[in-house]
């Protein structure tokens, strides 16, 4: 659930600057993938389902209506 919210937020505000552990500053667009890589690096299970769910939500509620599709 957290990864879904993180993914949707990163798509809504892709140019926001995010600071990771006070060491690296990057655009919010890359935050879900960076967090996923850090989870794998630290031995946590990667939450790909959250990213997939977030992408489907963003696709159906944001991009699909802009492409002329029905508003879901």
N, C-alpha and C positions, 0 to 999 in steps of 0.2 A: 504494500500500500504506500509506503514511504517513497519507493522508487517511482511509482506511478505519479504521485504528486510532484516529485522532483523533476521528472521528465516533462510534465505538462507545464510547470512553472518555467523551466528552461526554454521551452518553445515559445511561451508568451513573452518572455523578456530575454531574448537571445544575446543582446549586447550589454547586459548588466555585468559588472565586474564582480567576480567572486574570489575570495581569498581562501586558500586551502592551507590549514594548519599554520597560517602566518608566514608561509614560505613561498607559495606560488600564487600569482594572480592570473586568472583566466576568465574568458567570457562564459556566461551562464550556459550558453549553447553546449559547451563541452563538459559541464558538471556531471550529468548522469554517467557518462562514459568514464570519467576520471574516478568517480566514486566506485563504480563497478570494478575498475582496475585496482583500486586501493583495497577493496574487499577481497579480491582474489589474492593480492599480495600479502595481506595480513591473515589469510587462511579462512576467512568467512565464506559462507556459501554465496555465490553470485546470484543476484535477484533479477534474472533476465525476464521473468514473467511480469514483474512490475514495469519494466521498460516497455515490454510488448503491450501490456494493458494501457499504459500511458500513451503509447503511439497510436493505438486503435482509437482511444478516446479523442485525442487531438485530431486525428484524421477525420473521424466522423462528425465532430462538432465544430471544427475550425476550417479544415481544408475542403472537405466535401461540399459544404454550402457555397464556398467561394468559387468552386469549379462548376457551379450551376446545378448541383445536386439538391435533393430535398433536405431541408433543415431537420436534423434528428434531435 
